[in-house]
Structures are given as structure tokens and as C-alpha cells.
Amino acid sequence: MKQIPGSYFAPCARAGRVESLSYGEKHVLVYLPEGGAGHILYLIHGGGGDQRSFFRDDFLHMIDHMTADALMEPMYIVSPCFYDPGETDKTPASSGIAVKKFCAELRDRVIPLAEDRIGTRFRREDRAISGFSMGGVTTWYAFLQAPDLFSRFLPLSGDCWVCGEKGGGKFPEETAAKLAEAAEKQSAPDYRIHAITGSRDIAFPNLDAQIRAMRAYPDLFGEQLRYDVLEGGVHDYETIFRYLYNALPGLFSL
């Protein structure tokens, strides 16, 4: 897996801009690339974080450089927060409840708000969702609950909790069966999943067991599922930025 060039963490001459959009007591951050884009990515933070967790200078500079150097096509990036306003309990159990119900908020509030601002209602073929840790759990819930909204799924160091907390590791076969059931309901197997984690990541045992169980459904999770493990990769945003650096160029061509 390629390293991010050190120069990509410095400001880029051709830079996008970030806007904050509000709905009720909450807000989302939207990255608007210079000149617009034909694709959009909804990027979900990890447990205990918020919409600013990804939108740090080093990440935004990286995206600017990748776009300017034609490593990837320009894309809009939307960073929401799955916690309710004033939520102080951000334990895994509480976060698991928050992400399970967040897809409804994505559908009803976040996507209309962001795409009205952009001026385009994107097709599912042009929408992707990704997230780190609990954001990865959110991404799996989106596969289950919102296949009409997204065609590309990029869970990063997070397993599916549809069968319970850390369900990918505790109940891999049952979790894979639930995901297969959701996949079978789609009109065509045109979805793509790219799951990534690291060998030293705390999420590795759970995600790895889940992916192995999903391989028992080759018609649903054969060419539609890519799985990468970075040797020595750990559970932090710096490592996740490296995953995104490698994954985003091919996200919509998987």
C-alpha cells in the first residue's frame, strides 16, 4: 500500500473549499472541489469524533493534491456527525445505537441538504459511503438499509454490528447471512465493497472473520468485494488517511 507523499500534507495551489451547512441543531461539512465533480462521498467519523475528525488540514491538503495531480477524479466529500446534539455517552454501546439509526438521518436530512447546496441530486451509481471504526459500522448499516442511495461502500477498520456489538467477530456466519440477504434484494449486483484494515488494528479480528464468512457467498461477495489488510496498520486516523489515499482513486471504478 503506497505511502502518502510528504508534500501532500502541505497546502496545494489548487485547493477546494469547505462549507458548513446546518439542519436543526446539527451541521455537516462539505468539501467543494475546484470546478465541481461528478461523484460524491459521504465520509463518517469514528467513535467519539465528529464531522471535524476527517476534515483536518492534512487530509484536505491530501485530497487537493490528489485531485490536482489527477490521481483521482474530483469528488465532493460530505462529513456529518452521527451523534445527537448534546450526546455525552460515546461508549461503543451508545455509539452502536447512534449509527444504527443514522441512515434515516442521512436519507432525510444530510443528503438533501448537501446535494441541494451542490445543485445536483446524485444517482446511487455516483454516491459512495465510507467511514472509520464506528463510521465503518455505519457503512455496513448503509449497505443493509440504503442500497438505493449508495453503490460504493468503503468500510475502514469497522465490522458490521447487525447481529450485535462486534458482531462481525462474534457472529461472522450470521452477519454474513444478513448481508447476503440484503444483497439478494438488490435488483442487480452492481454494488462494490472495498473493506480495509490493518494487521495490528483492534478491529482486525472482527472484520477479518466477517469477510471470511462473506466469501461463502461468491455470487454476492466475489468480484463485488475487495478486502485489503495493511501489514502493521493500526487504529488511527493517520493510517486511515493512507487507506483513503490508496482507495479513492479507484472507488468508482471497482
Backbone as numpy.savetxt, mean C-alpha at the origin, in Angstrom:
# Nx Ny Nz CAx CAy CAz Cx Cy Cz
17.89 -6.57 -4.50 17.05 -5.38 -4.50 17.93 -4.14 -4.50
17.73 -3.28 -5.48 18.62 -2.13 -5.66 18.58 -1.18 -4.47
19.74 -0.60 -4.17 19.83 0.46 -3.18 19.34 1.77 -3.79
18.76 2.63 -2.97 18.36 3.96 -3.42 19.62 4.83 -3.55
19.84 5.47 -4.69 21.00 6.36 -4.79 20.96 7.45 -3.73
22.11 7.73 -3.13 22.15 8.75 -2.09 21.68 10.11 -2.57
21.90 10.41 -3.84 21.50 11.71 -4.39 19.98 11.88 -4.42
19.25 10.76 -4.34 17.79 10.82 -4.40 17.17 11.34 -3.10
17.97 11.49 -2.07 17.44 12.04 -0.81 17.64 13.54 -0.72
18.21 14.13 -1.76 18.36 15.59 -1.84 17.25 16.15 -2.71
16.94 17.44 -2.58 15.88 18.04 -3.40 16.15 17.86 -4.89
15.07 17.72 -5.65 15.14 17.53 -7.09 14.72 18.83 -7.79
15.36 19.12 -8.89 15.03 20.35 -9.62 13.59 20.32 -10.13
13.12 19.14 -10.51 11.74 18.98 -10.95 10.97 18.29 -9.83
10.24 19.07 -9.08 9.58 18.53 -7.89 8.07 18.67 -7.99
7.38 17.67 -7.47 5.95 17.77 -7.30 5.63 18.60 -6.07
4.38 18.72 -5.78 3.98 19.47 -4.59 2.97 18.66 -3.79
2.84 18.99 -2.53 1.93 18.29 -1.62 0.85 19.25 -1.15
-0.39 18.80 -1.23 -1.52 19.56 -0.72 -2.22 18.76 0.38
-2.81 19.48 1.33 -3.61 18.87 2.38 -5.08 19.12 2.10
-5.87 18.07 2.13 -7.31 18.16 1.87 -8.06 17.66 3.10
-9.07 18.40 3.51 -9.79 18.08 4.74 -11.17 17.51 4.46
-11.58 16.59 5.33 -12.97 16.11 5.37 -13.32 15.87 6.83
-14.33 16.59 7.31 -14.65 16.53 8.73 -13.47 16.98 9.56
-13.10 16.18 10.55 -11.95 16.50 11.40 -10.66 15.88 10.90
-10.70 15.24 9.76 -9.53 14.53 9.25 -9.01 15.20 7.98
-7.79 14.83 7.60 -7.25 15.35 6.36 -6.36 14.29 5.71
-6.18 14.43 4.41 -5.28 13.57 3.65 -4.23 14.45 2.99
-3.07 13.87 2.73 -2.03 14.54 1.99 -1.99 13.95 0.58
-1.85 14.82 -0.41 -1.84 14.40 -1.81 -0.59 14.93 -2.48
0.18 14.01 -3.08 1.36 14.38 -3.87 0.91 14.57 -5.31
1.17 15.76 -5.84 0.78 16.12 -7.19 2.04 16.26 -8.04
2.30 15.29 -8.93 3.52 15.38 -9.74 3.43 16.49 -10.77
4.58 17.01 -11.13 4.63 18.06 -12.14 4.07 17.52 -13.47
3.07 18.20 -14.01 2.51 17.79 -15.30 1.39 16.78 -15.22
1.02 16.32 -14.01 -0.07 15.37 -13.89 0.37 13.93 -14.09
-0.60 13.00 -14.04 -0.28 11.58 -14.13 -1.51 10.79 -14.52
-1.28 9.56 -14.97 -2.37 8.69 -15.37 -2.70 7.61 -14.37
-1.92 7.54 -13.28 -2.16 6.52 -12.25 -2.17 7.18 -10.87
-2.77 6.46 -9.91 -2.84 6.98 -8.56 -2.60 5.86 -7.56
-1.84 6.18 -6.51 -1.50 5.23 -5.46 -2.01 5.76 -4.12
-2.73 4.92 -3.40 -3.16 5.23 -2.04 -2.20 4.50 -1.10
-1.46 5.27 -0.31 -0.34 4.76 0.48 -0.66 4.90 1.97
-0.70 3.77 2.67 -1.22 3.73 4.03 -0.09 3.51 5.04
-0.07 4.35 6.06 0.96 4.31 7.11 0.86 3.05 7.98
1.86 2.87 8.83 1.87 1.76 9.77 1.22 2.11 11.09
1.16 1.13 11.98 0.56 1.33 13.29 1.24 2.43 14.08
0.44 3.27 14.70 0.96 4.39 15.47 1.31 5.61 14.65
1.24 5.50 13.33 1.61 6.62 12.46 0.41 7.42 12.01
0.63 8.22 10.98 -0.45 9.01 10.41 -0.07 9.36 8.97
-0.80 10.29 8.36 -0.58 10.60 6.95 0.80 11.22 6.68
1.48 11.68 7.72 2.81 12.27 7.54 3.94 11.24 7.61
3.61 10.01 7.98 4.65 8.99 8.17 5.42 8.72 6.89
4.72 8.64 5.76 5.38 8.46 4.48 5.85 9.78 3.88
5.07 10.82 4.07 5.36 12.08 3.38 6.44 12.89 4.09
7.62 12.28 4.19 8.81 12.92 4.71 9.64 13.41 3.53
10.56 14.34 3.80 11.35 14.90 2.72 12.11 13.84 1.93
12.70 12.85 2.64 13.50 11.87 1.92 12.65 11.04 0.97
11.44 10.68 1.37 10.55 9.92 0.49 10.09 10.77 -0.69
9.67 11.99 -0.43 9.18 12.84 -1.51 10.29 13.19 -2.49
11.51 13.43 -2.01 12.63 13.68 -2.91 12.89 12.44 -3.78
12.80 11.26 -3.18 13.01 10.03 -3.94 12.00 9.92 -5.08
10.73 10.18 -4.79 9.69 10.11 -5.81 9.94 11.14 -6.91
10.32 12.35 -6.52 10.64 13.39 -7.51 11.75 12.92 -8.45
12.82 12.38 -7.90 13.95 11.95 -8.72 13.58 10.76 -9.61
12.84 9.81 -9.06 12.43 8.66 -9.86 11.60 9.09 -11.06
10.75 10.07 -10.85 9.91 10.57 -11.94 10.74 11.37 -12.94
11.59 12.26 -12.42 12.40 13.10 -13.30 13.37 12.27 -14.14
13.88 11.17 -13.58 14.82 10.32 -14.29 14.13 9.22 -15.09
12.81 9.28 -15.17 12.01 8.33 -15.96 12.18 6.89 -15.48
12.46 6.71 -14.18 12.48 5.36 -13.63 11.06 4.83 -13.47
10.13 5.73 -13.31 8.72 5.34 -13.23 7.88 6.44 -13.85
6.70 6.07 -14.30 5.77 7.06 -14.81 5.26 7.91 -13.65
4.94 9.17 -13.89 4.39 9.99 -12.81 3.13 9.36 -12.24
2.94 9.51 -10.93 1.70 9.05 -10.32 1.34 9.96 -9.16
0.04 10.13 -8.98 -0.45 10.81 -7.79 -0.32 9.84 -6.61
0.01 10.38 -5.45 0.11 9.56 -4.25 -0.72 10.22 -3.15
-1.62 9.44 -2.57 -2.53 9.94 -1.54 -2.21 9.24 -0.23
-1.98 10.02 0.81 -1.65 9.46 2.12 -2.71 9.85 3.14
-3.62 8.94 3.49 -4.64 9.22 4.51 -4.20 8.67 5.87
-5.08 8.76 6.85 -4.85 8.21 8.19 -6.05 7.34 8.56
-5.79 6.11 8.98 -6.90 5.21 9.29 -7.45 5.37 10.70
-6.75 6.10 11.56 -7.27 6.30 12.92 -8.36 7.36 12.95
-9.33 7.19 13.84 -10.33 8.22 14.05 -9.70 9.41 14.77
-10.27 10.61 14.61 -9.73 11.79 15.30 -9.69 11.58 16.81
-8.59 11.93 17.44 -8.48 11.82 18.88 -8.19 10.42 19.39
-8.01 9.45 18.49 -7.72 8.08 18.93 -6.37 8.01 19.63
-6.37 7.50 20.85 -5.12 7.37 21.61 -4.67 5.92 21.76
-5.59 4.98 21.60 -5.24 3.56 21.70 -4.78 3.09 20.32
-3.47 2.96 20.17 -2.91 2.55 18.89 -2.17 1.23 19.01
-2.66 0.39 19.91 -2.14 -0.96 20.05 -2.50 -1.76 18.81
-1.82 -2.89 18.58 -2.18 -3.72 17.42 -3.65 -4.11 17.39
-4.22 -4.45 18.54 -5.62 -4.85 18.56 -6.54 -3.71 18.12
-6.30 -2.51 18.66 -7.11 -1.36 18.30 -6.87 -0.95 16.85
-5.62 -0.99 16.43 -5.29 -0.66 15.04 -5.95 -1.64 14.08
-6.02 -2.91 14.48 -6.67 -3.90 13.64 -8.13 -3.60 13.41
-8.80 -3.09 14.42 -10.21 -2.68 14.27 -10.31 -1.49 13.32
-9.38 -0.55 13.48 -9.41 0.66 12.66 -9.22 0.35 11.18
-8.27 -0.53 10.86 -8.00 -0.80 9.44 -9.09 -1.64 8.81
-9.73 -2.49 9.61 -10.80 -3.33 9.05 -11.95 -2.49 8.52
-12.25 -1.39 9.21 -13.37 -0.54 8.79 -12.95 0.61 7.88
-11.63 0.75 7.62 -11.15 1.92 6.89 -11.50 1.89 5.41
-11.70 0.71 4.83 -12.01 0.66 3.40 -13.30 1.40 3.07
-14.25 1.39 3.99 -15.49 2.14 3.76 -15.20 3.64 3.71
-14.29 4.09 4.56 -13.91 5.50 4.56 -13.13 5.86 3.30
-12.29 4.96 2.85 -11.59 5.16 1.58 -12.58 5.35 0.44
-13.56 4.47 0.41 -14.55 4.49 -0.67 -15.41 5.75 -0.63
-15.91 6.07 0.55 -16.92 7.13 0.67 -16.34 8.53 0.81
-15.14 8.66 1.39 -14.62 9.98 1.69 -13.28 10.28 1.02
-12.30 9.40 1.20 -10.94 9.71 0.77 -10.81 9.74 -0.75
-11.26 8.70 -1.42 -11.11 8.64 -2.89 -11.88 9.76 -3.58
-13.16 10.00 -3.25 -13.85 11.13 -3.89 -13.16 12.47 -3.64
-12.69 12.69 -2.41 -12.04 13.96 -2.07 -10.77 14.15 -2.89
-9.90 13.15 -2.90 -8.62 13.27 -3.61 -8.82 13.39 -5.11
-9.70 12.57 -5.67 -9.84 12.55 -7.12 -10.66 13.72 -7.64
-11.55 14.27 -6.81 -12.21 15.52 -7.21 -11.19 16.65 -7.28
-10.24 16.67 -6.33 -9.20 17.70 -6.36 -8.34 17.55 -7.61
-7.99 16.32 -7.94 -7.16 16.08 -9.11 -7.92 16.37 -10.39
-9.22 16.14 -10.36 -10.05 16.38 -11.53 -10.23 15.16 -12.41
-9.95 13.97 -11.85 -10.09 12.72 -12.59 -10.62 11.65 -11.66
-11.66 10.94 -12.08 -12.07 9.73 -11.38 -11.39 8.55 -12.07
-10.42 8.00 -11.39 -9.60 6.96 -11.99 -10.34 5.64 -12.09
-10.03 4.87 -13.12 -10.54 3.52 -13.25 -9.80 2.63 -12.25
-10.40 1.51 -11.88 -9.72 0.60 -10.96 -8.38 0.12 -11.54
-8.31 0.03 -12.88 -7.07 -0.41 -13.52 -5.93 0.58 -13.30
-6.28 1.81 -12.95 -5.26 2.86 -12.75 -5.08 3.23 -11.29
-5.73 2.46 -10.40 -5.58 2.71 -8.96 -4.83 1.57 -8.31
-3.94 1.95 -7.39 -3.20 0.97 -6.58 -3.33 1.36 -5.12
-3.16 0.36 -4.26 -3.11 0.62 -2.82 -1.93 -0.13 -2.23
-1.24 0.53 -1.33 -0.07 -0.05 -0.68 -0.03 0.43 0.75
0.72 -0.28 1.57 0.88 0.17 2.95 1.92 -0.65 3.68
2.43 -0.08 4.75 3.47 -0.68 5.57 2.88 -1.19 6.87
3.17 -2.44 7.23 2.77 -3.01 8.51 1.25 -3.02 8.64
0.67 -2.21 9.53 -0.80 -2.15 9.59 -1.36 -1.59 8.29
-0.58 -0.81 7.57 -0.98 -0.37 6.23 -1.01 -1.54 5.26
-0.12 -2.52 5.48 -0.17 -3.74 4.69 -1.41 -4.55 5.01
-1.77 -4.59 6.29 -3.03 -5.24 6.68 -4.21 -4.56 5.98
-4.17 -3.23 5.94 -5.20 -2.47 5.23 -5.27 -2.86 3.76
-4.10 -3.05 3.15 -4.04 -3.41 1.73 -4.72 -4.75 1.48
-4.51 -5.72 2.37 -5.19 -7.01 2.22 -6.70 -6.85 2.40
-7.12 -6.01 3.35 -8.56 -5.76 3.51 -9.14 -5.12 2.25
-8.37 -4.27 1.58 -8.84 -3.67 0.34 -9.05 -4.74 -0.73
-8.17 -5.75 -0.76 -8.35 -6.84 -1.72 -9.66 -7.57 -1.44
-9.99 -7.72 -0.16 -11.21 -8.42 0.22 -12.46 -7.57 0.03
-12.36 -6.27 0.35 -13.54 -5.42 0.43 -13.73 -4.48 -0.74
-12.68 -4.22 -1.49 -12.78 -3.17 -2.52 -12.10 -3.55 -3.83
-12.36 -4.76 -4.36 -11.74 -5.12 -5.64 -12.26 -4.30 -6.80
-13.39 -3.61 -6.61 -13.93 -2.74 -7.65 -13.20 -1.41 -7.70
-12.42 -1.09 -6.66 -11.72 0.19 -6.59 -10.26 0.08 -7.03
-9.62 -1.07 -6.77 -8.18 -1.21 -7.00 -7.89 -2.46 -7.81
-6.86 -2.37 -8.65 -6.40 -3.55 -9.38 -4.98 -3.94 -8.99
-4.27 -3.07 -8.31 -2.89 -3.33 -7.90 -2.80 -3.21 -6.38
-2.17 -4.23 -5.77 -2.07 -4.31 -4.32 -0.62 -4.56 -3.94
-0.07 -3.69 -3.08 1.34 -3.75 -2.73 1.49 -3.75 -1.20
1.19 -4.90 -0.56 1.34 -4.97 0.91 2.80 -5.13 1.30
3.26 -4.28 2.20 4.66 -4.24 2.61 4.77 -4.61 4.08
5.33 -5.76 4.35 5.58 -6.22 5.73 4.30 -6.19 6.56
3.23 -6.72 6.00 1.98 -6.84 6.72 1.17 -7.99 6.15
0.62 -8.83 7.02 -0.17 -9.97 6.58 -1.66 -9.63 6.65
-2.49 -10.57 6.25 -3.93 -10.37 6.25 -4.52 -10.83 7.59
-5.35 -9.98 8.20 -5.92 -10.26 9.51 -7.40 -10.64 9.45
-7.89 -11.09 8.31 -9.30 -11.41 8.19 -9.71 -12.54 9.13
-8.76 -13.40 9.51 -9.05 -14.49 10.45 -8.56 -14.18 11.86
-8.14 -12.93 12.09 -7.69 -12.54 13.41 -6.32 -11.90 13.37
-5.93 -11.32 14.52 -4.63 -10.65 14.62 -3.50 -11.60 14.26
-2.60 -11.15 13.38 -1.50 -11.95 12.87 -2.00 -13.25 12.23
-3.18 -13.13 11.60 -3.84 -14.32 11.06 -3.08 -15.01 9.95
-2.26 -14.25 9.20 -1.48 -14.87 8.15 -0.54 -15.93 8.67
-0.04 -15.71 9.89 0.87 -16.68 10.50 0.15 -17.71 11.34
-0.89 -17.28 12.06 -1.62 -18.20 12.95 -2.57 -19.11 12.18
-3.18 -18.56 11.13 -4.18 -19.30 10.36 -3.91 -19.16 8.86
-2.75 -19.61 8.39 -2.40 -19.35 6.99 -3.35 -19.98 5.99
-3.76 -21.23 6.20 -4.64 -21.89 5.24 -6.01 -21.23 5.22
-6.54 -20.91 6.41 -7.84 -20.25 6.47 -7.80 -18.86 5.83
-6.69 -18.14 6.07 -6.53 -16.81 5.48 -6.45 -16.90 3.97
-5.66 -17.84 3.47 -5.54 -18.01 2.02 -6.88 -18.38 1.40
-7.66 -19.18 2.10 -8.98 -19.57 1.58 -9.90 -18.36 1.47
-9.85 -17.47 2.46 -10.68 -16.26 2.41 -10.26 -15.36 1.24
-8.95 -15.23 1.04 -8.46 -14.41 -0.07 -8.81 -15.05 -1.41
-8.74 -16.37 -1.49 -9.11 -17.06 -2.73 -10.60 -16.89 -3.02
-11.41 -16.95 -1.99 -12.86 -16.74 -2.17 -13.14 -15.36 -2.74
-12.42 -14.35 -2.22 -12.59 -12.99 -2.74 -12.11 -12.89 -4.18
-11.00 -13.55 -4.49 -10.45 -13.51 -5.84 -11.41 -14.16 -6.84
-12.05 -15.24 -6.44 -12.96 -15.95 -7.34 -14.18 -15.11 -7.71
-14.52 -14.15 -6.87 -15.69 -13.31 -7.13 -15.40 -12.20 -8.14
-14.12 -11.98 -8.44 -13.78 -10.94 -9.40 -14.10 -11.44 -10.81
-14.53 -10.52 -11.65 -14.98 -10.89 -12.99 -13.86 -11.42 -13.86
-12.64 -10.98 -13.60 -11.48 -11.45 -14.36 -10.25 -11.38 -13.45
-9.31 -12.31 -13.64 -8.11 -12.32 -12.78 -7.08 -11.29 -13.22
-7.52 -10.04 -13.35 -6.60 -9.00 -13.82 -5.97 -8.23 -12.68
-6.19 -8.65 -11.44 -5.56 -8.03 -10.28 -4.11 -8.52 -10.20
-3.29 -7.72 -9.55 -1.91 -8.11 -9.30 -1.56 -7.75 -7.87
-0.89 -8.67 -7.20 -0.44 -8.48 -5.82 1.08 -8.61 -5.80
1.75 -7.63 -5.19 3.19 -7.70 -5.01 3.46 -7.51 -3.53
3.74 -8.60 -2.83 4.01 -8.56 -1.39 5.51 -8.57 -1.17
5.97 -7.72 -0.25 7.41 -7.61 0.02 7.62 -7.54 1.54
8.66 -8.19 2.00 9.08 -8.07 3.39 10.57 -8.37 3.46
11.10 -8.40 4.68 12.52 -8.67 4.88 12.71 -9.88 5.76
13.85 -10.54 5.62 14.10 -11.78 6.37 14.23 -11.54 7.87
14.57 -10.32 8.28 14.68 -9.99 9.70 13.53 -9.12 10.18
12.50 -9.02 9.38 11.33 -8.21 9.70 10.43 -8.98 10.67
9.87 -8.30 11.67 8.99 -8.97 12.62 7.74 -9.52 11.94
7.39 -8.97 10.78 6.22 -9.45 10.05 6.52 -10.65 9.17
7.80 -10.98 8.99 8.16 -12.04 8.04 7.48 -13.38 8.32
7.49 -13.91 9.55 6.88 -15.23 9.76 5.41 -15.28 9.38
4.69 -14.21 9.66 3.25 -14.21 9.36 2.98 -14.08 7.87
3.67 -13.12 7.21 3.43 -12.93 5.79 3.95 -14.12 4.99
5.08 -14.66 5.37 5.66 -15.77 4.63 4.74 -16.99 4.67
4.21 -17.30 5.85 3.30 -18.44 5.97 2.05 -18.23 5.13
1.54 -17.01 5.13 0.34 -16.71 4.34 0.60 -16.88 2.84
1.72 -16.34 2.36 2.02 -16.43 0.93 2.19 -17.88 0.51
2.85 -18.68 1.34 3.02 -20.10 1.02 1.67 -20.79 0.91
0.74 -20.44 1.80 -0.59 -21.03 1.73 -1.35 -20.55 0.50
-1.15 -19.30 0.10 -1.82 -18.77 -1.09 -1.35 -19.49 -2.36
-0.13 -20.00 -2.35 0.39 -20.69 -3.53 -0.36 -21.99 -3.82
-1.19 -22.43 -2.88 -2.02 -23.62 -3.11 -3.16 -23.33 -4.09
-3.30 -22.06 -4.49 -4.34 -21.65 -5.44 -3.65 -21.05 -6.67
-3.00 -21.89 -7.50 -2.21 -21.34 -8.61 -3.03 -20.61 -9.66
-4.30 -20.96 -9.81 -5.13 -20.26 -10.80 -5.45 -18.84 -10.35
-5.44 -18.62 -9.04 -5.79 -17.31 -8.49 -4.56 -16.53 -8.03
-3.55 -17.23 -7.54 -2.36 -16.59 -6.99 -1.09 -17.20 -7.58
-1.12 -17.38 -8.89 0.06 -17.83 -9.61 0.77 -16.62 -10.17
0.53 -16.34 -11.43 1.17 -15.17 -12.05 0.63 -13.86 -11.49
-0.52 -13.93 -10.81 -1.10 -12.71 -10.22 -0.38 -12.28 -8.94
0.45 -13.14 -8.37 1.08 -12.87 -7.09 2.60 -12.92 -7.21
3.23 -11.82 -6.84 4.70 -11.78 -6.74 5.07 -11.57 -5.28
6.11 -12.25 -4.85 6.53 -12.17 -3.45 8.05 -12.04 -3.40
8.52 -10.97 -2.76 9.95 -10.72 -2.62 10.32 -10.61 -1.15
11.48 -11.17 -0.80 12.01 -11.07 0.56 13.43 -10.51 0.47
13.66 -9.39 1.12 14.99 -8.79 1.16 15.79 -9.41 2.29
16.91 -10.04 1.96 17.76 -10.63 2.98 18.26 -9.53 3.92
17.96 -9.69 5.21 18.37 -8.72 6.21 17.43 -7.56 6.39
16.36 -7.48 5.59 15.42 -6.37 5.70 14.70 -6.35 7.03
14.52 -5.17 7.60 13.90 -5.01 8.92 12.61 -4.19 8.80
12.00 -3.95 9.95 10.67 -3.36 10.00 10.76 -1.86 10.29
11.19 -1.07 9.28 11.23 0.38 9.47 10.97 1.07 8.14
10.69 2.37 8.21 10.32 3.11 7.00 11.46 3.20 6.01
12.69 3.29 6.48 13.82 3.39 5.56 13.90 2.15 4.66
13.66 0.98 5.25 13.65 -0.25 4.45 12.46 -0.27 3.51
11.31 0.21 3.98 10.11 0.25 3.15 10.31 1.19 1.96
11.02 2.30 2.16 11.31 3.20 1.03 12.10 2.45 -0.05
13.01 1.59 0.41 13.77 0.79 -0.56 12.85 -0.16 -1.33
11.89 -0.77 -0.65 10.93 -1.63 -1.34 10.17 -0.83 -2.39
9.73 0.37 -2.02 8.97 1.19 -2.95 9.82 1.64 -4.12
11.07 1.95 -3.87 11.98 2.33 -4.95 12.07 1.23 -6.00
12.07 -0.02 -5.54 12.16 -1.14 -6.45 10.82 -1.54 -7.06
9.74 -1.34 -6.33 8.44 -1.85 -6.77 7.64 -0.87 -7.61
7.74 0.42 -7.33 6.86 1.38 -8.01 7.08 1.46 -9.52
8.30 1.30 -10.04 8.45 1.38 -11.50 7.61 0.36 -12.26
7.38 -0.83 -11.68 6.62 -1.85 -12.39 5.23 -2.09 -11.83
4.77 -1.20 -10.97 3.52 -1.46 -10.26 2.34 -1.68 -11.20
2.23 -0.88 -12.22 1.07 -0.99 -13.11 1.34 -1.85 -14.34
2.53 -2.46 -14.38 2.82 -3.37 -15.49 2.98 -4.80 -15.01
2.72 -5.04 -13.72 2.83 -6.40 -13.18 1.91 -7.34 -13.95
